């Protein structure tokens, strides 16, 4: 009989192992923050469910709040990449604008993001450090979003009476408030209706000729 040999696994470098640990803690932390909220989540339980010791969490993050901020920043980075891909993949201004509108409506009515963003806001109202991070993240959102809108407005077919940064400020904050209300009201204001309202708001603020 032929003898089969198992190829030994490549040992991770210290940097790779640390990155893997952080990624796992962020993923498990995200689940806990969604389920229990920022105040209700317990750092030790997050570490345990991730398969690590309490010390592993605190060697990678300053605490539960720092882990939460890592979750938010990872979400934001993913969102920016998604939006950039949309603008890159569509050739016509009309299609790019439509795809961006639909992507914004999808994002801002996504249950997980609504909860995480609401937790972020609530934490910022109570905690000075989280407030400072909220300000930084908000500025990044406006900067990245404004760059995307500026890219759209390079086409003579796309018009808006708002400056790019103002457009993003309005669409993100008004639409998020609407989405939070929808989650609270439930059947009284459907997710589908909320999505349509966000699309209508987008169309009133920017459009193709």
C-alpha positions as CSV (number, residue, x, y, z in Angstrom):
1,X,0.0,0.0,0.0
2,X,1.2,3.4,-0.8
3,X,2.1,5.5,2.2
4,X,0.4,8.9,2.4
5,X,2.2,11.6,4.3
6,X,0.7,14.7,5.7
7,X,2.4,17.8,4.8
8,X,3.3,19.7,8.0
9,X,1.6,23.0,8.5
10,X,3.6,26.0,8.0
11,X,4.3,27.7,11.3
12,X,3.0,31.2,11.6
13,X,5.3,34.1,12.2
14,X,4.7,36.1,15.3
15,X,3.1,38.9,13.2
16,X,0.9,36.4,11.4
17,X,-0.2,34.8,14.7
18,X,-0.9,38.2,16.2
19,X,-3.0,39.2,13.2
20,X,-4.9,35.9,13.3
21,X,-5.6,36.4,17.0
22,X,-6.8,40.0,16.5
23,X,-9.0,39.0,13.5
24,X,-10.7,36.2,15.6
25,X,-11.2,38.5,18.6
26,X,-12.8,41.2,16.3
27,X,-15.1,38.7,14.7
28,X,-16.2,37.2,18.0
29,X,-16.4,40.6,19.6
30,X,-18.7,41.8,16.8
31,X,-21.1,39.0,17.6
32,X,-21.1,39.8,21.3
33,X,-21.6,43.5,20.7
34,X,-24.5,42.9,18.5
35,X,-26.1,40.5,21.0
36,X,-25.4,42.2,24.3
37,X,-24.4,45.8,23.4
38,X,-21.2,47.6,24.4
39,X,-22.2,47.8,28.0
40,X,-23.5,44.2,28.2
41,X,-20.6,42.5,26.5
42,X,-18.0,41.0,28.8
43,X,-14.3,41.0,27.7
44,X,-13.5,37.7,29.4
45,X,-16.4,35.9,27.7
46,X,-15.4,37.3,24.3
47,X,-11.9,35.9,24.8
48,X,-13.3,32.6,26.0
49,X,-15.6,32.2,23.0
50,X,-12.7,33.2,20.7
51,X,-10.6,30.4,22.2
52,X,-8.1,32.7,23.9
53,X,-7.2,33.7,27.4
54,X,-8.3,37.0,28.9
55,X,-4.6,38.0,28.7
56,X,-4.6,37.5,24.9
57,X,-7.4,40.0,24.5
58,X,-5.7,42.6,26.7
59,X,-2.4,42.1,24.9
60,X,-4.0,43.0,21.6
61,X,-6.5,45.6,22.8
62,X,-6.5,48.0,25.7
63,X,-9.9,46.7,26.7
64,X,-13.5,46.0,25.6
65,X,-14.0,49.5,24.3
66,X,-10.8,49.3,22.2
67,X,-12.0,46.0,20.7
68,X,-15.4,47.6,19.9
69,X,-13.6,50.4,18.1
70,X,-11.6,47.9,16.1
71,X,-14.9,46.3,15.0
72,X,-16.3,49.7,13.9
73,X,-13.1,50.5,12.0
74,X,-13.1,47.2,10.2
75,X,-16.7,47.7,9.2
76,X,-15.9,51.2,7.9
77,X,-13.0,49.9,5.9
78,X,-15.1,47.2,4.3
79,X,-17.8,49.7,3.4
80,X,-15.4,52.1,1.8
81,X,-13.9,49.3,-0.3
82,X,-17.4,48.1,-1.4
83,X,-18.3,51.6,-2.5
84,X,-15.1,52.1,-4.4
85,X,-15.6,48.8,-6.2
86,X,-19.1,50.0,-7.3
87,X,-17.7,53.1,-8.9
88,X,-14.9,51.2,-10.5
89,X,-17.0,48.5,-12.0
90,X,-19.7,50.7,-13.6
91,X,-18.8,52.6,-16.8
92,X,-21.7,55.1,-17.1
93,X,-22.5,57.9,-14.7
94,X,-26.1,56.9,-14.4
95,X,-25.3,53.3,-13.5
96,X,-22.7,54.4,-11.0
97,X,-25.1,56.8,-9.3
98,X,-27.8,54.1,-9.2
99,X,-25.5,51.5,-7.7
100,X,-24.2,53.9,-5.1
101,X,-27.8,54.9,-4.1
102,X,-28.8,51.3,-3.8
103,X,-25.6,50.4,-1.8
104,X,-26.2,53.2,0.6
105,X,-29.8,52.2,1.1
106,X,-28.7,48.6,1.7
107,X,-26.0,49.6,4.1
108,X,-28.1,51.9,6.2
109,X,-31.0,49.4,6.5
110,X,-28.6,46.5,7.4
111,X,-29.6,45.3,10.9
112,X,-26.1,44.7,12.1
113,X,-24.8,48.1,11.0
114,X,-27.8,49.9,12.5
115,X,-27.1,48.2,15.9
116,X,-23.4,48.8,15.8
117,X,-23.7,52.4,14.8
118,X,-26.4,53.0,17.5
119,X,-24.1,51.4,20.1
120,X,-21.2,53.6,18.9
121,X,-23.4,56.8,19.2
122,X,-24.6,55.8,22.7
123,X,-21.1,55.0,23.8
124,X,-19.9,58.4,22.5
125,X,-22.5,60.2,24.6
126,X,-21.3,58.5,27.8
127,X,-17.6,58.0,27.3
128,X,-15.0,60.7,26.5
129,X,-12.6,58.3,24.8
130,X,-15.3,56.7,22.6
131,X,-16.5,60.2,21.8
132,X,-13.1,61.2,20.5
133,X,-13.0,58.0,18.4
134,X,-16.5,58.7,17.1
135,X,-15.3,62.1,15.9
136,X,-12.3,60.6,14.2
137,X,-14.4,57.9,12.5
138,X,-17.1,60.4,11.5
139,X,-14.5,62.6,9.9
140,X,-13.1,59.6,8.0
141,X,-16.6,58.7,6.8
142,X,-17.2,62.2,5.5
143,X,-13.8,62.4,3.9
144,X,-14.0,59.0,2.2
145,X,-17.7,59.5,1.2
146,X,-17.0,63.0,0.0
147,X,-14.2,61.7,-2.2
148,X,-16.6,59.2,-3.8
149,X,-19.2,61.9,-4.4
150,X,-16.5,64.2,-5.9
151,X,-15.6,61.4,-8.2
152,X,-19.3,61.1,-9.3
153,X,-19.6,64.9,-9.8
154,X,-16.7,64.9,-12.2
155,X,-19.2,63.8,-14.8
156,X,-21.2,66.7,-16.3
157,X,-24.2,64.5,-16.2
158,X,-24.3,64.3,-12.4
159,X,-25.5,67.4,-10.4
160,X,-26.1,68.2,-6.7
161,X,-26.9,71.4,-5.0
162,X,-24.9,70.3,-1.9
163,X,-21.2,70.1,-1.6
164,X,-19.8,66.5,-1.5
165,X,-19.0,66.5,2.2
166,X,-22.4,68.1,3.1
167,X,-24.2,65.5,0.9
168,X,-22.5,62.6,2.8
169,X,-23.3,64.3,6.2
170,X,-27.0,64.6,5.3
171,X,-27.4,61.2,3.7
172,X,-25.6,59.2,6.4
173,X,-27.1,60.9,9.5
174,X,-30.7,61.4,8.3
175,X,-30.9,58.0,6.8
176,X,-29.3,56.3,9.9
177,X,-31.9,58.0,12.1
178,X,-34.7,56.8,9.9
179,X,-33.3,53.3,9.9
180,X,-33.0,53.2,13.7
181,X,-36.6,54.4,14.0
182,X,-37.6,51.6,11.6
183,X,-35.9,48.9,13.8
184,X,-37.8,50.2,16.8
185,X,-41.2,50.6,15.2
186,X,-40.9,47.2,13.4
187,X,-44.0,46.5,11.2
188,X,-45.3,50.1,11.5
189,X,-42.5,51.1,9.2
190,X,-41.2,48.3,7.1
191,X,-37.5,47.8,6.1
192,X,-38.6,48.0,2.4
193,X,-40.4,51.3,3.0
194,X,-37.4,52.7,4.8
195,X,-35.1,51.6,2.0
196,X,-37.4,53.4,-0.5
197,X,-37.4,56.6,1.6
198,X,-33.6,56.6,1.7
199,X,-33.4,56.1,-2.1
200,X,-35.8,59.0,-2.5
201,X,-33.7,61.2,-0.2
202,X,-30.6,60.3,-2.3
203,X,-32.4,61.2,-5.5
204,X,-33.5,64.6,-4.2
205,X,-29.9,65.4,-3.2
206,X,-28.0,64.2,-6.3
207,X,-29.2,63.1,-9.7
208,X,-28.2,62.6,-13.4
209,X,-29.2,65.1,-16.1
